[in-house]
Structures are given as structure tokens and as C-alpha cells.
């Protein structure tokens, strides 16, 4: 079960690295516009906010990678960062887009369940 948890945690970390790239570097490019359903004008107006959000996603990914790198000693770190991802996903789903529930919160919940199970 721990192996499955670590695989899903690694996938969640990679997903958040992808969010970092989209939000920090591709926000106003075709890939970012498509991913977030933005117009070029809206993306230009929110580019700095998106970059800040991307940075936070990078911190979440870094925390998960840190937890994985600690092996068995990283359980608490993984629980903390997965909880942060889950809470952020639930908040994003409630306030921004329901899609975030499935893209961010659900993978974190699955990883957390596998880790705690």
C-alpha cells in the first residue's frame, strides 16, 4: 500500500509542477489560455496573480517531493502537504471551478487515503 501511496503522491507532485509551469510561464500563452479558459486580455490582467499562484503550487510539489525523499520518516511531511493540496483543491472547487475538485482535490484525497490506509 505504501508503494501505491508514494506513486500517487509523486503524480500529485508532478501535477503541481505542471500547474506551476502553466501559471508562471504559460498563463498568457496558447496552452495557458486553453487550460484556464482565459481570453488574452483577462490573462494579461491577471498574469502576476497567476504567477503567484503558480509559485504556491511549486511549494506544494516541493513539499511532497521532500516527503518522498525522506522515506519512512517523511510520512508526516506527506500528510501535511497532501492535506494542504486537498484543502486548496476543495477551496478552489468551491470558489473558482468545480473542475478543481477532480483535478486537484481528488488525487490528493486518494493519495492521503492510501498513505493512511
N, C-alpha and C positions, 0 to 999 in steps of 0.2 A: 504494500500500500504506500510505503514511503517513496518508492521509486516513481509510482504513478503521480503522487503529490508533487514531487520535485520536477517531473516532466511538465505538469500543468503550470506550476509556478514559473518555470523557465519560459513557457509560452506566454504567460501573463506579462512577464518582464519584457519579452520581445515585442509584445503588443504595445506596451507603453513606450518602448524605444521608437516604435513606428509612429505613435501619436506625437512624440517629441519632434520627429522629423517633419511630419505633416504640419504641426502647429508652429514650429520655429522657422522652418526653411521653405515649406511648400504652401503656406497658407494662402498666398495670393497668386499661386501658380495653378495651371490646369488641374493637377492632381488634388491639390488642397481645395480648390473651388468645387470640384466634383464631390470629394469626400464629405464636405460640410454643407453642400448646397448653397454656397455663397455667390453673390454677384461680385464682380471685380471691385465695384465701389464699396460694398459692405466689407469686403476683405481688406481693402486698403484702410478703411476707417478703424478696423479692429485688429490690425496686424500686431501692434505692440501688446495688446491684451492676450492675443493668441500665443505669442512668443512666451509670455509669462506663464501661461497655462501649460505650454509645452515643456518648459523648464521644470514645473512641478511634476509632470508625468515622467520626466527623466529621473527625478529624485525617487519616485516610486519604483521605477525599474532598477535603479542603483541599490535601493534597499533590499529588493528581492534577490538581486544577484549577490549582494553581501550575505544575506541569509543562506543562500545556497552554498556560498564559498566556505561557510563555517561548518558545514556538515551537520552532524547531530547537534552540535552546540548552537546552531542557527535557528532552532525551532521557534524560539520566542521572537526573534527578529522577523522570521517569515510570517508568523501570526500577526504581528504588529502591522507590517506593510501590506499584507493581504487584507487586513481589516480596514486600513486606510483606503485601499483601492475599492473595496466593497462599499464603504460609506460614500466615497466620492462618486461612485457609479450610481448609487441609489439617489443621491442628491441631484446629480446630473439628469437622471431619468425623470425626476420629479419637477425639475425646473427648466431644463433645456430641450431634451429629446428623449422620448421613450426608448429609442434605439440604443441608448447608452446602457440601459438595463441589461440588454443581451450582449453587447459588445464589451462592456467593462465589468459590470457587477456580477453577471452570471459566471464568467470564467473565474473570477476571484472567489466566489462562493463555492464553486466546485473544488478549487484548489484548497480552500480552507477546510471543507468537509473531508477531503482526502487526507489532509495533514492531521486533522483532529480525530479521524476515524480509526 
